[in-house]
Amino acid sequence: SVLLFMLARMSPKEWTNPLPCIEDPDEVENCFNINNSLWFMIATFLCQGADIAPRAVSTRIVAGIWWFFTLIMISSYTANLAAFLTVEGMESTIKGAEDLAKQTKIKYGLKEGGSTFTFFRESKIPTYQRMWTSMSNARPTVFTETNADGVERVSKADGMYAFMMESSSIDYETERKCDLMQVGGLLDSKSYGIALPPGSPYTNRISSAILRLKENGVLHGLKTKWWKLRKGGGRCASDIKEEPSGAAELDLDNVGGVFVVMAGGLCLATCTACCEFTWKARKLATEEGDTFGAELWKEIKFIINCSQNVKPVRKKHPHPDTEYSIYSEGTGDYSNNPN
């Protein structure tokens, strides 16, 4: 808006007759004051028309490059918003066991006869009881013979089947199969142990050794080694990121080219306005018989005075050396008058 305002003051074509009925006005007016320039930019940004339009080449370049900028930015925002809403609608709404229990579209199952199977069958929690009833009555059956069968069924179900098993097994599978993911937290917490006969003298020693290994980070290191480093583990490590909540955000790298084009267009408009301004000053110097520098300085001082939107028209004065022919109606003769 500021650049349009300044270039409009520099361009002679933007100073127009405010009263077209007067053929030879004494003053000309510039419609692009600071308020109108701001209004013009806002109106075009919102794809609305304005009651004023640029006339000079320089101001038209500014308007055109601004239209191009707003077109690209609004189109990019609209496309990104549409993609965001589409991805948002496609996102899975399953965040845990409670969400599974509340819906019937996505089937869920577990290994028949396993520890998770026993947990659901004997659970007294109402949510898990409803899930057990749903799994027991499902046809075809949602139970599998092995965990591997359940994992394969999840991969082939295209998001329409969930398989529940121990978290350690889930961690092992998701480290090697990047199309799988763990949803929600733990259903229950249990620890592994080493079975010993009742009253064994090694119970306390082994328990103490396990605690020391856990405190020293040895157990964590072993899990990292065999879960994430060996036997194909860690394949999906580069994909472990936060789940995207929508489409990718637009940043400066995506729209930086538009700003470069706009900056180039504004520079071109400024150069054009300078040429128009210089040409006008040279023309006035020729008409007024003054030096080019003097006329240029007069125009610059007027442009700097931004409070004036009305400009007096400089009338063309005859050159003192011009001769005029006077016609006398009475005699029909012409006579030369040096003045």
N, C-alpha and C positions, 0 to 999 in steps of 0.2 A: 504493500500500500504506500509506504513512504517513497519507494523508488518510482512508482507510477506517478505520484504527486510531483516529484522533482522533475522527472522527464517531461511531464505534461507542461510544466512551466517553461522548460527549455525549448520545446517544439513549437514553432510558429503556427502550425496548423491546428493546434489545440486552442488557440485564441480566436474565438468566433464571435460573430455578431449576435448579441442576445435578442435583438428585435429584427427578425428577417424582413419586416415591412419597411424598414429604413434601409435604403440601398447604400447610403454613404454615412455610416455611423461615426460618431466621434470617439466611441469606446468599444473595446472588445472584451469579452469575458472568458475566463477559463473555468469550465465545468468541474474539472478534477481538482477541487480543493481537498484537504486532508480527510474531511468527513465523507465526501463522495467517493474518494479513492478507497477508503476502508469499506464502505458499503458495497462498492463494485466487487471487491475481492471476496467479501463474505457471500454475496449473492451468487457469484459464479461457483464458489466452493460448495454451496448447497444446491447447485444445479438449478438456480432460479435466474430469471432475467433481471437486468438492471435498466433503469430508464435513461442511462447515458452510455455512450459507446466511444471508444478511442478513435481518433481520426488520423493521427500521425503514424508514420511507419514504426517509430521507436515504441510508442505506447501500445501499438497493436502487437508488436513482438512480445512485450511484457504480458499483455493479456493472453496471447496465444500460448506462451510457455507456461503461464499459470494454469490455464485450462488443461494443458497436457499433464501437468503435475497432479492436479486434483483428480483427473480421470484415472491415472494410474494408481494413486493412493486409495481412492474410494473403491476401485475395482479390486485391488489387492486385499483391502480390509473386508470387503463383502465375500470374496472367495475364501479367505481364511476363516471368517465367521461361519460360513456354510460348512466348511470342512470340520470346524470345531463342533458344531451342533451335530453333524453326522457321526463323528467319532464318539461324541458324548452319548448319543443314542445307542451306539453299538457296544459300548462298554458293558462288561459283565457286572451285574448287580449283586453277584454272590460274593460276600465278604467273609462268610463263616458258616458254621453249622446251622445257626439260627435262620440264615437266609435260605439255606437248602430246605429246611423244614417248612418254610412258609410258602413254597412254590411246588409245582408239579411238572413244570416243563422240562427241567434238567433232572435226569435220573442220577442216582448215586448208589454206590454199592461198596463191597469190601470182600476180603478173602474169607471164604467159608471155613469155619473151624479155627480161625486165627485168634490172636489176642484181642484185636479190635472187634471181631465178631462177638466174642464173649463179653466185651465191655458194653456194647450196645444191647445185647440180649439181657444182661443182668442189671442194666442201669435203672435207677429210680428217678432220674431227672426227666420231667415231662417232655422236654424238647427231644431228648434222645429216645424216649419211649415212642413218640410219634414217628421219628425217623425209622426206628426198628420195625414198627408196624407197616410203614410204607414200603420198606425194603422187603419185608417178608411177603407182602401181598403183590409185589410187582411181577408182571408177566410181560415179556420173558424175564427170567431171573436176572437180578443185578449182582448176584454173588459170582465169584470166580474161584477157580481151584488154586491158583497161585497169584502172588503179587505181580509177576511178569505178565500174566494174562490181563490183570486189571490195568496195568500201565499201557499195554497195547490197545486195550479197548478205549482208554481215554484218548490216545493218539488218533484213533480212527473215528471217534464220535464227533469231531469238529465242535467241541465245546458243549455238547449235549449230554455228557456223562462225567461224573466226578467219582474218583476212587479214593477211599480213606484207608490209610495204613499208618504204620509207625513213622514218626517224624524222621528218624535216622534213615529209613529206607527212602522216604520222599527226598531228603537231601541228597542221597546218593544218586537217585534217578535224575533229579533236576540239574545236577552238575554235568550230566552226560547227554541229556535230551533237552535241547533248547526250546522245543515246542511245548514243554510242560512247565507248570509253575505251581507253587504252593499258595493256597488261598487260606486266609484266616490264621488264627493261632492254634494252640494245642487244645485238643479235646480233654486230655487228662495228662497227668505228669507221673511217670514211673521211671525208676532207675534200673540199670542192669547190675547184676551181681554174680559172684562165683559161688556155685552150690557146694556146700561142705556137709558132712554128716553132723548130726546133733552132738554137741559137746566136743567138737574137734579142737585140738590145741592150736590149730593154725588160723582159727577164725579172727582173733584179735590182730595177729601179725599181718594177715592179708588185708584186713580192713584198714589198718594203719598205713600199709604200703600203698594201697589204692588212694587214700587221702593225700599222702605225700606226692604221688604222681599227679593228682589233680591240682594240688596247690602249686606245684612246680611247672605246670603247663605241659607235662609230658603227654597226658591223655589228649589234650587239645592238639598237640603237634602230631600225634599218631592219627587222629581223625582227619586233620588237614592233609596229611601225607596220603592216606588211602582213599579219602573221599574226593579230594580236589587235585591231587598231583599224579596219582597212579591210576592205571587202567582206564584212561580216557577222561579222568576228572579234570575240572577246570575249563572244559571246552566252552562253556557258556559264561565264563567269567567276564568277558568283555560286554556281554549283554545284560549284566546285572546292573540295572539302573532303576530309578524310580519309575513307577508305572505312569505313562503319560496320561494326563487328565484330559487331553484334547489334541488338536492339531498343533503342529510346530509353530512357535511364535515367530512373528515377523520381526527381524532385527535390522540393523543398519546395513549389514552385508547383503540382505535381500533387496533393499530398496535404495541402496547407495547410488546406483546408476541414475536414478531419477533425479536425485539432488545434484548430481554432476551436470546432467542435461539442463536443469533449471538454472544453475549457476552460469553455464555457458550462454544460455539464452539471455539472461539478464545482462551479462557483459556485452553481448552483441547489441542489445537494445541501448545500453549506455553509450556505446561508440556511435551508433546511429544518431542518437539525440545530440551528441556533441557535434557531429557533422551538420545536422540541421541547424543547430544553434550558430555554428560558425558561418554557415552559408547566409543565414539571415543577417548576422552582424555585418558581413561583407556587403550585402545588398544595401543595407541601410547606410553604410559608409559611402557607397557610390551615390545614392540618392541625396543624401544630406551634404555631400561634399566634405565630409569629415574623415579623419583617419580611421583605419580599421581598428587600431588599438583603443581609441577613444570610444567608438561605438560598442566594441566588445565589453569594455569595462562598464558602460551604462547598462547593458543588458544583464551583466552578471550582478550588479548591485540591485537591479529590480527583481531578479530571480531569488536572491538571498532574502529579500524582504517578503517573507512568505505570507504576510497578513493581507497583501493586496491580490485580489482575484480579478480586478478590473484594470485594464491597461488602455491608456489613451492612444488613439490612432494617429500616426505621423502622416500628415498630408504631404503629397508630393508638391514641392515648390518649384517653380520654373527657374531655370538657370539664368543668371543675370546677363549672359551673353546671347540669350535666345532672342531672335527677331520675330515679331508678330505681324501679320497682315490684317489691316482693319478695312472692312468693307463699308462703304458709304451707300446707303440705300438711295439717297437723293441723286447721286451722280453715277453710281454703278462703278466707281473707280476704286482701286485698291491702293493703299499707301503703306509703306513699311515704317514700323515703329520699333526702334531698338529696345524699348522697354516693354 
